Amino acid sequence: MRLEEAVLEYLNYISSVRGLSENTLKSYRRDLGLFIAFALEEKVDWKEPKPAEIRAFIGDLHRKGLGESSINRILSSLKGFYLFCIKFEHTDQNPFESVHGRGRSRSLPEVLNESEMKRLLSLPDGTYAGTRDRAILELLYSTGCRVSEVHAMNLKDLIRGKKAVRVRGKGGKERYVFLGGPAREALSLYIGQRKNHVRTSSPDAVKALFLNLKGGRLTQRGIAKIIDGYLTRSGISKKVSPHTFRHSFATHLIDHGADIRIVQEMLGHASVSTTQIYTHVGLEKLKKVYREAHPHGKR
């Protein structure tokens, strides 16, 4: 079997068995494609690449300008690919098993403080578009959902008198997130107007929670564009993105005493180690206060 055929079989496998999102599959396809290109150019026996060839591949990634995090992700993708090949007897070894990525310092996510978030949430106006946008912003802040998860929400996902929402996260895993008072109020106002704007000829639009101005389901890109617009209008100078809502949600919960494992469940993280970065954000805030307030803090 050629390397390209084995990679295609692997991608089909992880798509059907693990239920990964299209964006995740694109990432795997891109990562493995880099190895395919290198192996073809250097005439590498992909079933038994030599240690020197693996080092040359990593060196090639560096020359392409890829950062440590990207290279570590590519190595992880290759380890998974070779485990698949061993399982289905395409090869009998994992040449990347003992290859370790370089450590990197994980940068802390940028978050909005509570006054900045309040300012941002006050921007949408009273038009239909503004009412919809406020519902989206309030939902993101109230639940910590990903933009992709909000895009996929349907009306039937609102449950218990609209006090909770069923969310389909990464890998098709379902979880429940909760709506605070402002989010429930914003959603109620939006849904009251939504019925007059839905494109009834589209079954997907009829069931979708959020609609674009043409009456169809609002795309992931469309939601991100709406958020970016309000972030620009807010005048907030921080380097923020649509994902900043998720970071701010988690940080504010932990700042107010929420247990980290509860926050993990709300975010849909598979491991608590992923959630722990938000405790570090809180520590950085404490350090800043100490440096500014303590007589010896600036020394």
Secondary structure, DSSP 4 states (H G I P E B T S, - for coil): --HHHHHHHHHHHHHHHH---HHHHHHHHHHHHHHHHHHHHHT--TTS--HHHHHHHHHHHHHTT--HHHHHHHHHHHHHHHHHHHHTTS-S--TTTT--PPP-PPPPPP---HHHHHHHHT---SSHHHHHHHHHHHHHHHH---HHHHHH-BGGGEETTTTEEEEE-GGG-EEEEE--HHHHHHHHHHHHHHTTT--TT-HHHHHBSSB-TTSSBPPHHHHHHHHHHHHHHHT--S---TTHHHHHHHHHHHHTT--HHHHHHHHT-SSHHHHTHHHHHHHHHHHHHHHHHSTTTT-
